[in-house]
Amino acid sequence: MSKNAIIFDLDGTLWDVTEATFISANEITKKYGLREISVETVCNGFGTNKEESAKLYFPDIPLEEALKYIYEIGSYNIDLLEKSGGILFEDEIDVLRELSNDYDLYIVSNTSRHKYIEAFLNANGTKEYFKGYIPASALDISKSEAIKKIISDNEIAKAVYVGDTRKDQLAAEEAQIPFVHAKYGFDKYFSSEYSINEFVELPKIIRKIVL
């Protein structure tokens, strides 16, 4: 029988890759003579699907062309992150180790690339703590559908979703599971029954939810 599970968003929740993504995006804009993409736009792009990212990064370019640039940015970014990893949050490895003793851990991200999540797992030394993952956009499904798939495929009795944005909260609500707001991430300004200000606070709040 499966343990109860904690399902995580990735960007802003498990790592900070703002700098790497900014570098990657603007390597591609330089290559094609496009306007520079700001750090603010990069931050706003985390948690969006590929079409939303394309419209955000390249609002004046036809979607089909913009998607090609997004794909190339993603490939460059994965190569960069596979080499260097992203920035983990304080004591994250210790917390993941602790949680994995009592819960099965999974990742559901809006990314369209399996390799993007694998870069997090491999480059940052976190692979051993996670049972699986779903890149929702790669399967052309929503985050809530990906969360439901994780729960169904792994016969999980109870689960909680940890994320940093209002979209993450809505996905958890649609999947009918509790949500923990990672307020150290990209979207601090919405209310949630459960929240943490630092990653290290997660075990305590999970015990409060009583999975």
C-alpha positions in Angstrom: 0.0 0.0 0.0 1.3 3.5 -0.9 2.2 5.9 1.8 0.3 9.2 1.9 1.9 11.7 -0.4 3.3 15.3 -0.7 3.1 16.6 -4.2 5.3 19.6 -5.0 5.3 22.4 -7.6 8.9 22.9 -8.8 9.8 26.6 -9.7 9.7 28.8 -6.6 8.8 25.9 -4.4 11.7 23.4 -4.7 14.3 25.6 -6.4 15.0 29.2 -7.6 16.2 29.2 -11.2 15.4 32.9 -12.0 19.0 33.8 -12.9 19.5 30.7 -15.1 16.2 31.3 -16.9 17.0 35.0 -17.4 20.4 34.1 -18.9 18.8 31.4 -21.2 16.0 33.6 -22.4 18.3 36.4 -23.4 20.8 34.2 -25.1 18.0 33.3 -27.5 16.7 36.9 -27.8 20.3 38.0 -28.7 20.6 35.2 -31.2 17.5 36.4 -33.1 17.8 40.1 -32.5 14.7 40.3 -30.3 14.1 42.7 -27.4 15.6 41.6 -24.0 13.2 39.8 -21.6 13.2 41.4 -18.2 13.7 39.5 -14.9 10.2 40.5 -14.0 8.8 38.8 -17.1 10.9 35.7 -16.3 9.4 35.6 -12.7 5.9 36.0 -14.1 6.5 33.1 -16.4 7.1 30.5 -13.8 4.1 28.3 -13.3 2.6 29.0 -16.8 2.2 26.5 -19.5 4.1 26.8 -22.9 1.4 28.9 -24.6 1.1 31.3 -21.7 4.9 31.6 -21.5 5.1 32.3 -25.3 2.5 35.1 -25.1 4.2 36.6 -22.0 7.7 36.5 -23.4 6.8 37.5 -26.9 3.5 39.3 -26.9 4.1 40.9 -30.3 5.1 37.8 -32.2 2.7 35.2 -33.7 2.1 32.3 -31.3 3.5 29.6 -33.5 6.8 31.5 -33.9 6.9 32.5 -30.2 6.5 28.8 -29.2 9.7 28.0 -31.3 11.6 30.6 -29.3 10.2 29.2 -26.0 11.3 25.7 -27.0 14.8 26.9 -27.7 15.0 28.8 -24.4 13.9 25.7 -22.6 16.5 23.6 -24.3 19.3 26.1 -23.5 18.0 26.4 -19.9 18.0 22.6 -19.4 21.6 22.4 -20.6 22.6 25.1 -18.2 20.7 23.6 -15.2 22.0 20.1 -15.9 25.5 21.5 -15.4 25.0 23.9 -12.5 21.6 23.0 -10.9 19.4 25.6 -9.4 19.4 27.3 -6.1 17.9 25.1 -3.4 16.3 26.6 -0.3 17.9 26.5 3.2 18.1 23.0 4.6 16.0 21.6 1.7 17.9 18.4 1.4 17.5 17.6 5.1 13.8 18.4 5.0 13.2 16.2 1.9 15.1 13.4 3.6 13.0 13.7 6.7 9.7 13.9 4.8 10.6 10.9 2.5 10.8 8.7 5.6 7.0 9.1 6.2 5.5 10.2 2.9 5.9 9.5 -0.8 7.1 12.6 -2.6 6.2 13.7 -6.1 6.5 16.7 -8.4 3.8 18.2 -10.6 5.1 21.1 -12.7 3.6 23.0 -15.7 6.8 22.4 -17.7 6.6 20.8 -21.1 9.9 19.0 -20.6 10.6 15.8 -18.6 14.3 16.8 -18.7 13.6 20.0 -16.9 12.4 18.1 -13.8 15.2 15.6 -14.3 17.7 18.5 -14.1 16.4 19.3 -10.7 16.5 15.7 -9.5 19.9 14.9 -10.9 21.9 18.1 -10.7 20.8 19.0 -7.2 21.1 15.5 -5.6 17.4 15.1 -4.8 16.5 12.2 -7.0 16.5 9.6 -4.2 13.7 11.4 -2.3 11.1 11.4 -5.1 8.9 8.6 -6.3 7.9 10.2 -9.5 6.8 13.4 -11.4 4.6 14.8 -14.2 5.4 17.7 -16.5 1.8 18.7 -17.1 2.3 20.6 -20.3 4.2 17.7 -21.9 1.0 15.7 -21.6 -1.2 18.6 -22.6 -3.1 18.4 -19.3 -3.7 20.9 -16.5 -1.9 20.9 -13.2 -5.0 19.7 -11.4 -5.4 16.8 -13.9 -1.7 16.0 -13.4 -2.2 16.0 -9.6 -5.2 13.7 -10.0 -3.1 11.4 -12.2 -0.3 11.1 -9.7 -2.9 10.2 -7.0 -4.7 7.7 -9.2 -1.7 6.0 -10.8 0.0 5.5 -7.4 -3.1 4.6 -5.4 -2.5 7.4 -2.9 -5.0 7.6 -0.1 -4.3 11.2 1.0 -2.2 13.9 -0.5 -1.3 17.6 -0.1 0.0 19.9 -2.8 2.8 22.4 -2.0 3.1 25.4 -4.3 3.9 29.1 -4.4 1.2 30.7 -6.6 -2.5 31.2 -6.7 -2.6 28.9 -9.7 -1.1 26.2 -7.6 -3.8 26.8 -5.0 -6.5 26.5 -7.6 -5.0 23.3 -9.0 -5.1 21.8 -5.5 -8.7 22.9 -4.9 -9.7 21.4 -8.3 -8.0 18.1 -7.3 -9.8 18.3 -3.9 -6.7 18.1 -1.7 -5.2 20.4 0.9 -2.8 23.1 -0.3 0.3 24.6 1.4 1.4 28.0 0.2 5.1 28.4 0.0 5.2 32.1 0.7 9.0 32.4 0.0 8.2 31.8 -3.7 6.9 34.0 -6.5 3.4 34.9 -5.2 3.2 36.0 -1.6 0.0 37.9 -1.7 -3.0 35.6 -1.4 -4.5 33.8 1.6 -4.4 30.1 2.3 -5.4 28.0 5.3 -1.9 26.5 5.4 1.3 28.4 4.6 5.1 28.4 5.2 7.6 31.2 5.2 10.6 29.0 4.8 11.0 25.5 3.4 12.2 24.2 6.8 8.8 24.8 8.2 7.1 22.2 6.0 7.3 19.1 8.2 5.5 21.0 11.0 2.7 22.2 8.8 2.3 18.7 7.2 1.8 17.3 10.7 -0.8 19.9 11.4 -2.7 18.9 8.3 -2.5 15.3 9.6 -2.2 13.3 6.4 
